[in-house]
């Protein structure tokens, strides 16, 4: 981090929370070209969501409960850690 960035960050920490939140959103918005990247990303996301919806409704894939999937992942992780110990 540059000294200039560090100085700005120090100043930001002095701001009230509401102003830091506003700055957060303003900085985030400044990272995207609203007319270009954002729309391209939106189109790609819509295409992906449409494809996934069609896969689900056609029966090509079946959804699983997220908590069950996370529990399976956690169990596999614990087993891997136990085997490595």
Number of C-alpha atoms within 10 A of each C-alpha: 6 7 8 9 10 11 11 11 11 11 10 14 10 10 12 9 11 9 11 14 12 11 14 11 10 11 11 10 12 9 9 12 10 11 8 9 12 13 13 12 11 11 12 12 12 12 12 12 12 12 11 14 13 13 13 13 10 10 10 9 12 9 7 8 7 9 9 10 11 11 11 12 12 12 12 12 12 12 12 11 10 9 8 7 6
